[in-house]
Amino acid sequence: MFQKDEIILHEDADRIVELLLTVEIFNKERLTLDYLPKDIRKNYWDNNKGELKSQLEVFGKDVECIYNINPDLIQRVIKELPFIDYIEINSRLKLTNFNVAMRWFLNRDKNYDKIKKNPVLAYYCSKKGLLDIDYKTVLSENVPILCSREWKEYLINKISNDEKLSPALPLVKIFCAEDMLLSMKDMVLTEEEIEKLNRVKGAINNKKILKRLKLYDVGKLLFVGPPGTGKTTIARLTTEFFSLPLVEIRISMIVDQYLGETSKNIDRVFELARNVAPCILFIDEFDFIAKTRTSDEHSAVKRAVNTLIKNIDEINLINDEIILIGATNHPQLLDIAIWRRFDDVVFFPLPSDKEREDILRHLLTDIKGDFNIKDIARITDGFTGSDLRLIVKKTVLNILSKNNKEEIYIMQKDLINSVDEIKKSSEMREDIGRYFGIE
């Protein structure tokens, strides 16, 4: 049986050999950045250039940084493993016999789990027939470089250091998949929503065909639906779905009190998107800047809408690698010319009985209790996905306020009480709205 320090040595040896094998395979096979596990990739990433620092090599400082292994332990591991050479002059580690190292690594307990999280090793083991593993599945679960925090930081650096682009930086927020607290797996989408998102993904994967057929103007989606139906959340989660960074326009910053400045701001953010492409450009509360032009409208407002239409016309997925998503709760306010600029309108309706069941089932997955989801779904007709999330949140907080137990146990009456509380709150908002003449 291992002593505590022997267990530590055992685990650290596995990590060091994994790193050495990964680096050697990556260099020889000339794999793309998406294959590197994110912790390893981050260590070798050059934030100023937006690429790896150089041909990958392993030094003592790399092992310390990636795995937080004490230098003394690194030395102990090297002494235990005869297939690792250590060059003292620069603290470089190198495999002296790759095949011996690979056999050693494959024979160790739990290392199969490491390979399932390392696309480089999964690719090699699959290619050489060493393991029955689908490396494409492993690769799909790794964070792609274009929606990683490293890439986001590089883009912000790039914009900040560009005199022409830097004024646009305060006008946007840049998101990557790693920023998201939720994922697409956490969402309940309709078949229509999934189909239209997949249509854009198909266009991304077949840009050459579309270009040959001169079908350029694709990849522009308008999300429409009542508040709380998931438009903004789904739009932001497309950074994961499309494996691209997302540039979200900050509407409050775009609209300026000075005449003509709003139009200039619109030009700035579209130019920024072109310079950070491939990306998703997301405009929430789209009706705020794309509202109907009327004869008595101020000329500056008309000019802003015209500028927006011009910029939408001038970008596309095929040539510019930009996906445009607009979202609105008030489609009736949009200028009629705006509608024609989008190749797909995605409607986010209030969830059906079945969809409310699915949403509640997902929200309550990790919570123990004695409750009937079907009954709760039935009494929440007209509730949005956001309302259903609020039911669960209120229920949990109510229980926590009454006891300090680590385990949460929910009863049916707890959920019903939260439903009633939300209904009363909604009625109160409507009464206040009527009193103050707010629709």
N, C-alpha and C positions, 0 to 999 in steps of 0.2 A: 504494500500500500504506500502511495506517495506521501511524503512529508509536505508541509505547507510550501516550503521554498522549492521543493522538487516539482510541485504542481504548477507554481508560477513559472519555473524554468521550462516546463513542458509546454505551457501555453505560449510563452514568449518565443520559444523555438519555432512553433508552428507559424506564428505571425511573421517572423523574420524570413523563414523559408518561403512563405507565401509571397511576400514582397519581392524577394529575389527572383522567384519563378515568374511572377507577373511582369516584372520589368524586362526580363530577358525575352519572354514570349512576345510582349508588346513591341519591342524593338525589332525582333526578327520577322514577325508577321506583318508589321506595318499596319496595325489596326487603328481604327479611328478613336478619337477621344471618348466617344460614348461607351467604349468597352472598359475603360479604366474605372474601377470602383471609386466612388466619389471622394473618399478620404485620401486615397492615393493620388487621384487627379488633382485635388485641391493643393496637396503638398508641392506638386511640380508646376503649378499654374503660375503664369506671369500675368499679373493683373493689368499691366500697362500695355502689353502687346496683344492680349487676348489669345494666347496660345501657350503650349508647354514651354518651359524655360529652355530646354535643349534635349539632346539625346538622353534618355533616362539612365541614370546611374544611382546606386544605393550607397549612401554614406551614413555614418553613425548618427548624424544629426537628423537624417530622414527617418530612421527607425524611431528615434526619440520623439520626433514631432508627430508622426502618424499614429504610433501606438503607445506613446508616453512610457517607454521602457527605459529604465535607469541604465546609464552607460556601463556600470559594473555588471549588470545582468546580461547586456549585449556581449560583453567579453566572455562571460561564463558560457553562453550559448555557443559562441564561435569555437571555444575550446572543446565542447562536447560533440560538435559536428565536423567531421573531417572533410566534407565536401564544400566548406565555405572558407574562402581565402580572405584574410584581413590585411590590408595594406596600411601600416601604421602611419606612414608619412602624411596621408590625407584622410585616414579613417574610412577608407572605402571597403565595402564588402562585395565579394564576387563569388559566384559558384564556380568551383573547379571541375565539377562533373554534373551537368544538368540532368542526365538520365537517372543517376543515383539519387539526386535531390528529389526528383519527381516521384520515384518509387517510394522513397522514405516518406514523403508528404502524403501520398495516397494510402499508405499503410497505417497512418495514424488515426486514432479514434476521433470522430466528430469533424474531420476535415472535409468530408463530403458536404457538410452544411456550409462550410466556408466557400467551397467551389460553387454552390448554388447561389451565392451572392457575389461571385466574381466572374464577370463575363469573359475576361481574358483566359482564365483557367478552364472555364466551361467550354469555351471555343476550342482550346487545344485538346482537352480530354475527349471531346466529341470527334474532332477531326482525326485524332490518332486512334480512336476506338478504345481508349483506356477506360471510359465510363459510358454507361447508357444515360446520356443527359441531353436535353434540348437546350442548346446554348442560346437560341433565339428567345426562348422564354426568359432565361436568366438576363439576357440583354434588355428585354422589354421592361424588366423590373428595376433596372439601374436608371438613375436620374440622368437624362441626356444633357449634354453640355449646354445646349441652347435654352434650357429652362432650369439651369442651376444658379446658385447664388454667385458662383465665380463669374459666370457670364454677365449676370445683372450688374455686379460691381465693376466689371470691365466696361460695360455700356455707360454707366454713370460717369466713370473716369473719362471715357472718350468724349462724352458730351461736355463735361466740365472743362476740359482742356481745349475745346473748340470755340473760338471767339464768336462764330456765327450761330452755333447751336446752343451755347450755354444760356442765353436769355430764355430759351424755351424750357429749360429744366424745371423751374418752379411751376410751370403750367401742367406738368404731368406727374403721375406716379408710375413707377416701373415695378412690375411684379414678376416673380418666377414661381415655378411649381413648388419649390421648397418653402416659399412664404406661406403657402396655403395650409390652414389648419384642417380643412376638409379635403376630400378627393371626390372624383366623379363617382366612385363606388359608394359614397355616402349619400348620393342624391337619387331621387326617384324621378326619372324622366319619362315622358310619354313616348310612344313609338315614333310619332311625327318629329319630336325634338331630336331623338337619336338619329333618325334617318337623315335629317337636314344637316346635322353636325358631321355625320359620316360622309355625306356628299362632298363637303368641303375637304375632309381628310382625303377622300378619293382624288380630288382635284390637286391637292398637294403632292400626292404620290404619282400623279400622271401629268405633271406640268408640261413635259416635252410633247405629249400627244396633243394636249389642248393648244399649245403654241403652234404646232404644225397645222392644226385645224383653224387657227386664228380665232379661237374662243378665249379671248383675253379677260374679258370683264366678268370674272367670277370671284367668289370668296367674300361677298358683302352680305351680311346678315342683319336683319332688323328684328330685335326681340320685343314683342308686344304682349302686354297682359296686366292684370291688376297688381297693385303693390303686394309684396310678400309671396309672390309665386315663384321666386327663384331666379329671376332674370339676371340680376347683378352677380349673384353667387355663381351661376352657371357660366356667365361670361368670363369671370375671373378664373374659373377652373378650366377654361379652355387652354390656359397656359400648359396644363398637364396633358389635356386631351390631344392638342396639336403639337406638343413638345416645342413650344416657342415662348419667348418672353412676351409679356403683355404690357403695353403702354396705355395707361388710362388717363384720359384728359380730365383735368380738374376744372369742372365747369365754372366753379366760383371764381377761379383765377382767369379763365379765358375771357369772360364777359367783363369789359372794362368801362368805367364811367366816362372815359374820354372818347369823343367821337372818332371813329376810324380805328381805334386801337384793338377792338375785338376782332376785326377782319385780319389785322396783322398777326394777332395771337393765333388765329386759326391757321394762317399760312405757316407760322413758326412750328406748330405741333405736327403738322403733316410733313414738313421738311425734316423734322427730327425723326419721325417714323421711317422715312425713306433712308435715313442715315444709319439707323440701328437695325433695319430689316436684315433677315427675315423676322417678322414680329406680328403680333396682333395689336391693332389699334382699337381701343374700346372707348365709346362715348356714352356714358350713362346720362340719364335725364336728357335724352337727345332732343326732346321737344323744346328745351330751353333755348337752344341756338338754331333749331331748324323749324321754327314756327311759321305759320302761314303769313305770307306777305300780303298786306292789304294796301289799298290806295292811300289811306290816311296814316300809314305806318311811317315812322321816322326813316329818313334815307339811310342813316347809319345801320339800322336794323336790317333793311333790305340788302344793303351792301354785305353785311355779315352772312346772311343766308346765301347770297350769290357766291360769296367766297367759299362757303362750305360746299355748295354744289359743285363748283369748279374743282375743288381739291378732291372730292369724292370721285369725280369723273376721271381725274388724272392719275389715280392709283388703281392697281389691280394686283391680284395674287400672282398671275403668271409672270409679268415683267418686273414688278416691284417687290414681290414676296411679302405682301402685306395683306392680312385678313382684317376686314373692317367689320366691327360689331357695334350697332347702335341699340340702345334700350330705352323704352318709354312706357310710362303708365298712361299717357294721354295721346294716343295715336291720332285723335281727331284734331289735335293742334298742329300736326305736321303739315308743312307745305306740300301740296300735291306733287310738285316736281321731285321732292325727296323720295317718295315711294318708288319711282321708276329707277332710282339709282341702286336699289337693292335687288339681288337676284333671288333672294329667299326671305320671306317673312315668317318668323317662328313664333307661333302663338303659345303663350303660357297661360292656360286657363286655370280656374280654381280646380283643385284635385277632386276626382270622382270618389265614390265610396271605396272602391278597390284601391285607388291610389292613396287615399288617407290611411287605409289599413296598412299598406306597404310602408308608408312614411312612419307611422307609429311603431310598426314592428321593428323597423330599423333603429328608430330613436330609443326603443326600450330593450334592445338586444342584450346589453350588458347590465341590465337592472333586474334584480330578483323581485318577485312579487306575486300577488294573486289578483289578476285583472283580466278582463275580456276585451281584447283589442277591437273586435268586431262591433261591440256595443259602443265603445268610445268613438269609433269611426262613424257610427250611425248618428250619434247626437252632436257631431261636429260638422254637419252639413253647412257649406258656405265658408268654412275655415280654410285659410291658406296654409301652405307648408310652414311658413314662418309662425303662424298661430299654433300649429301642432307642436313645433319645437318649444314654443313658449309654455304650452301645457306641461310638458315634461320638465322644463326648467323650474317653473313655479312649484310643481309637485315635489321635486327634489329639495328645493330651497325651504319649502314649508316643513318637510320632514327633518331636515338638518337643523332648523331653528328650534325644534322641540327636543332633540336628543343629539348626543355627540358620538353616536355609534359609527364605526368605520363602515359597516355594511348597511346599504340602503335597501329597504324592503317596502314596496309600494302596494297598496290595496286599491281596489276598484273605486272606493269612495274618495280616495285621495285624488285620483285623476278627475273624477266627476266634479269635485269641489273646485279644481283648477279650471275646468271647462266653464263652470258657472261664473267664476271670478272674471274670466276673460270676456264672457258675454256681457256681464254687467259693465265692465270697463268700456266695451265697444258701444253700448247704449249711452253711456255717459258722454263719450266723445261726440256721438251724434247729437245729443242734446245741447252740448256746448257749441257745436258747429252751427246748429240752427239758431241758437241765441245770438251768436256773433255774426250770423250771415255767412258762415264759411261752409262751402260745399265739400 
